[in-house]
């Protein structure tokens, strides 16, 4: 098979869908290119527990510190580059520098966390529109991308053995 095959198993209930997903993940083939489709939002851990570690806290702190340094450099650097002496007052004043540092800290921290959160979502790169209208009616779909015919046949067998309401195959639909 050149482009691979996407096998979609449709389940009426949550328990068989969870069993099928767990079976696919524990299979010796180690399928990792799985996609769960549902019209209903399930709480995290119902179908699959997220075992990835989040680094959002570390990224937030690092970006906040970078933002503070950037803000102090911006405020103090500008004041030192364009010196205006004002009757014995300091060239670099504390309160305005602190305000600029705070604003830069928030800007850099929020931007860094936003991009890290996008990265941690690990959005699937499926080019196919793996969908069945019955998913909108309450069924749960599990799609697996198979690179060989034997993998596709094994995935179909797993879906059928675990009480899938329907199993469809779409050649060359996912990448």
Secondary structure as GFF3:
##gff-version 3
##sequence-region A 1 175
A	DSSP	beta_strand	5	11	.	.	.	ID=ss1
A	DSSP	alpha_helix	14	26	.	.	.	ID=ss2
A	DSSP	beta_strand	34	38	.	.	.	ID=ss3
A	DSSP	alpha_helix	56	81	.	.	.	ID=ss4
A	DSSP	alpha_helix	94	121	.	.	.	ID=ss5
A	DSSP	alpha_helix	133	136	.	.	.	ID=ss6
A	DSSP	beta_strand	140	146	.	.	.	ID=ss7
A	DSSP	alpha_helix	149	161	.	.	.	ID=ss8
A	DSSP	beta_strand	166	171	.	.	.	ID=ss9
###
